[in-house]
Structure formats: structure tokens, C-alpha cells
Amino acid sequence: MEGVAGKKRTPLPAKSRGLALFLGGKFGRKYKMGQRLPGSFAEKDIPEIAAKLVAVYAAHAAPKERFGDLIERIGLEKIMAALE
């Protein structure tokens, strides 16, 4: 593979296959990087994971609460427990 100015580059080896999921990020005047869920996820599993996350949000969120604020309030562990 060629990179900038024709120099050779070697891609980093993959540790695992799948998608990384980040939850709770914000952009704007106050930005925050989302928290990465441990592991990686198959693309085919994303709709089911999204449905479970929406169910957790519906059950625990205060009116107009952002998902990131919910994670800070109840903890990422509770979110992860709902995905199992």
C-alpha cells in the first residue's frame, strides 16, 4: 500500500472483526467522546442491540434526558446488563 508522498505503509493488524459501538457522545459547545462498549459486534446484531438500548432508555431516562447523561446517572454496567 502506498501512503502520503508514495511512502509505503502497513495497515495495523485487526485484533477482532466486527463493529465498535460508542454510546453517549455529544458535539457542540460542550463535546464529549462516547464510551466504547467492550468487545466488537456483528453487523447483523446491530438492530437487536439498538432495540435493547432504546428499551433501556425508555425505562430509565428522565424526560428529555440525553443518552450520555443517562449512562452517567445509572452506569454503563446497567446498560451492558441489558444487552446480555
Protein Blocks (a to p, Z undefined) as FASTA:
>chain_A
ZZehhiacdddddfbgcddddehiaedjbdcdddddehjddfklmmmmmmmmmmmmmmmp
cghiafklmmmmnopklmmmmmZZ
